[in-house]
Amino acid sequence: MKYDHDVQGYWKATLGLLTKIMIIWFLVSFGAGILFADVLNGIKLGGYPLGFWFAHQGSMYIFIALIFWYAKKMGDIDREFDVHED
């Protein structure tokens, strides 16, 4: 079976996207929820300290947004390398 696609370029683009997503995931979950919680707690959101909000609510919203962003960007990468579904 012969492929006419740029396999190396495709995986480089895919891994680049995954790296960006994992960095955002780390900064939101570990950074905002734990490391920077004391600093963020000086800011209130809906009456709650922002660090607390990120640890309990905000991170879930960010993670859901990351899922949709990943799906869109992965579709763009698939079309760019002509490996998309019809």
C-alpha positions as CSV (number, residue, x, y, z in Angstrom):
1,M,0.0,0.0,0.0
2,K,1.5,3.3,-1.1
3,Y,0.8,6.6,0.6
4,D,1.3,9.9,-1.3
5,H,0.9,11.9,1.9
6,D,3.5,13.8,3.9
7,V,3.5,11.5,6.9
8,Q,6.3,13.2,8.8
9,G,4.7,16.7,8.3
10,Y,1.3,15.3,9.4
11,W,2.7,13.9,12.7
12,K,4.8,17.0,13.3
13,A,1.7,19.2,13.0
14,T,-0.4,16.7,15.2
15,L,2.3,16.6,17.9
16,G,2.6,20.4,17.8
17,L,-1.1,20.7,18.4
18,L,-1.0,18.2,21.2
19,T,1.9,19.9,22.8
20,K,0.1,23.2,22.8
21,I,-3.0,21.6,24.3
22,M,-1.0,19.8,27.0
23,I,0.7,23.1,28.0
24,I,-2.7,24.8,28.3
25,W,-4.1,21.9,30.2
26,F,-1.1,21.9,32.7
27,L,-1.3,25.7,33.2
28,V,-5.0,25.6,33.9
29,S,-5.2,22.5,36.0
30,F,-1.9,22.6,38.0
31,G,-1.0,26.2,37.5
32,A,-4.3,28.1,38.1
33,G,-5.7,25.5,40.5
34,I,-2.7,24.9,42.7
35,L,0.5,26.9,42.0
36,F,-1.0,30.3,41.4
37,A,-4.1,29.8,43.6
38,D,-3.0,32.2,46.3
39,V,-2.3,35.0,43.8
40,L,-5.6,34.4,42.0
41,N,-7.6,34.3,45.2
42,G,-7.1,38.0,45.4
43,I,-9.5,38.3,42.5
44,K,-13.2,37.5,43.0
45,L,-15.4,35.9,40.3
46,G,-19.1,35.6,41.3
47,G,-18.2,36.2,44.9
48,Y,-15.7,33.3,45.0
49,P,-11.9,33.6,44.9
50,L,-10.6,33.0,41.4
51,G,-8.1,30.3,42.4
52,F,-10.9,28.4,44.0
53,W,-13.1,28.9,41.0
54,F,-10.4,27.6,38.6
55,A,-9.8,24.5,40.8
56,H,-13.5,23.6,41.0
57,Q,-15.3,25.1,38.0
58,G,-13.2,27.1,35.6
59,S,-10.9,24.2,34.7
60,M,-13.8,22.1,33.4
61,Y,-14.9,24.9,31.1
62,I,-11.4,25.3,29.8
63,F,-11.1,21.6,29.2
64,I,-14.4,21.4,27.3
65,A,-13.2,24.4,25.2
66,L,-9.9,22.5,24.5
67,I,-11.9,19.5,23.2
68,F,-13.7,21.6,20.7
69,W,-10.6,23.5,19.7
70,Y,-8.7,20.3,19.3
71,A,-11.4,18.8,17.0
72,K,-11.4,21.9,14.8
73,K,-7.7,22.2,14.6
74,M,-7.3,18.5,13.9
75,G,-9.8,18.8,11.1
76,D,-7.8,21.6,9.7
77,I,-4.6,19.6,9.8
78,D,-6.4,16.6,8.2
79,R,-7.6,18.8,5.3
80,E,-4.2,20.4,5.0
81,F,-2.5,17.0,4.5
82,D,-5.4,15.5,2.5
83,V,-6.2,12.8,5.0
84,H,-9.7,14.1,6.0
85,E,-12.9,12.1,5.8
86,D,-15.3,12.8,3.0
